[in-house]
């Protein structure tokens, strides 16, 4: 079969891991229309899918569109909340891929 009998040593120099990214932009309200529009295209490996965002979409609705896309290729969207230096609520969209490689 082409493999020599005996002891073989294998060194792993890197491991493919799943990825998570967060948006730099934060919003004070997760359920208020963002007045943004356009397409968000996600590519995982050789597979892609696109979600259309309209001006009436909110952080919550964009998250739901991504997670519920029929052709979603392993992307999960979430919302992270926090507070700014003035104690005001802030929210941002976070995208994660469960796929590695």
C-alpha positions as CSV (number, residue, x, y, z in Angstrom):
1,X,0.0,0.0,0.0
2,X,3.0,2.3,-0.1
3,X,3.5,2.8,3.6
4,X,6.6,1.4,5.3
5,X,6.1,-0.8,8.3
6,X,7.5,0.7,11.6
7,X,7.1,3.7,13.8
8,X,6.0,7.0,12.2
9,X,5.9,10.4,13.8
10,X,3.4,13.1,12.7
11,X,3.7,16.7,13.7
12,X,0.6,18.9,13.5
13,X,1.7,22.5,12.7
14,X,-1.7,24.1,12.4
15,X,-5.3,23.2,13.0
16,X,-8.3,24.5,11.1
17,X,-10.7,26.2,13.4
18,X,-14.2,27.6,13.1
19,X,-14.3,31.4,12.9
20,X,-16.3,34.2,14.6
21,X,-16.3,37.9,13.6
22,X,-18.1,40.8,15.1
23,X,-19.2,44.1,13.5
24,X,-17.3,47.2,14.6
25,X,-20.5,49.3,14.3
26,X,-22.7,49.2,17.4
27,X,-26.3,50.3,17.7
28,X,-28.3,51.6,20.7
29,X,-31.3,49.5,19.8
30,X,-31.6,46.0,18.4
31,X,-35.2,46.3,17.3
32,X,-35.1,49.7,15.5
33,X,-34.9,50.0,11.7
34,X,-31.3,50.5,10.7
35,X,-32.0,52.3,7.4
36,X,-29.4,50.1,5.6
37,X,-29.9,48.2,2.5
38,X,-28.0,45.8,0.2
39,X,-26.9,42.2,0.0
40,X,-24.8,40.3,2.5
41,X,-23.0,37.4,0.9
42,X,-21.4,34.7,3.1
43,X,-18.9,32.2,1.7
44,X,-17.8,29.1,3.6
45,X,-15.4,26.9,1.6
46,X,-16.8,26.7,-1.9
47,X,-20.4,27.4,-0.9
48,X,-22.1,30.9,-0.7
49,X,-25.4,32.3,0.2
50,X,-26.8,35.9,0.1
51,X,-29.2,37.7,2.4
52,X,-31.0,40.8,1.2
53,X,-31.2,43.6,3.8
54,X,-33.8,46.3,3.5
55,X,-34.1,49.7,5.1
56,X,-36.7,48.5,7.6
57,X,-34.5,45.6,8.9
58,X,-33.3,45.6,12.5
59,X,-30.4,43.8,14.1
60,X,-32.8,41.1,15.2
61,X,-34.3,40.7,11.7
62,X,-30.9,40.6,10.0
63,X,-29.8,37.9,12.4
64,X,-33.0,35.9,11.7
65,X,-32.6,36.2,7.9
66,X,-29.1,34.8,8.1
67,X,-30.0,32.0,10.5
68,X,-33.1,31.0,8.6
69,X,-31.7,31.3,5.0
70,X,-32.7,28.1,3.2
71,X,-29.3,27.8,1.6
72,X,-27.3,28.8,4.7
73,X,-23.9,27.0,4.4
74,X,-23.0,26.7,8.1
75,X,-23.2,30.4,9.3
76,X,-24.8,31.4,12.5
77,X,-25.6,35.0,13.4
78,X,-26.1,36.4,16.9
79,X,-26.3,39.7,18.7
80,X,-23.9,40.8,21.4
81,X,-24.9,43.4,23.9
82,X,-22.9,45.6,26.1
83,X,-22.6,49.1,27.4
84,X,-20.5,52.1,26.3
85,X,-18.4,54.4,28.4
86,X,-21.6,56.4,29.2
87,X,-23.5,53.4,30.4
88,X,-25.7,53.3,27.3
89,X,-26.7,49.9,25.9
90,X,-24.9,48.9,22.7
91,X,-25.6,46.0,20.3
92,X,-23.7,44.5,17.4
93,X,-24.0,41.6,15.0
94,X,-21.7,38.6,15.4
95,X,-21.2,36.0,12.7
96,X,-19.8,32.5,13.3
97,X,-19.0,29.6,11.1
98,X,-19.2,26.1,12.4
99,X,-17.2,24.8,9.4
100,X,-13.5,24.4,9.6
101,X,-10.8,24.1,7.0
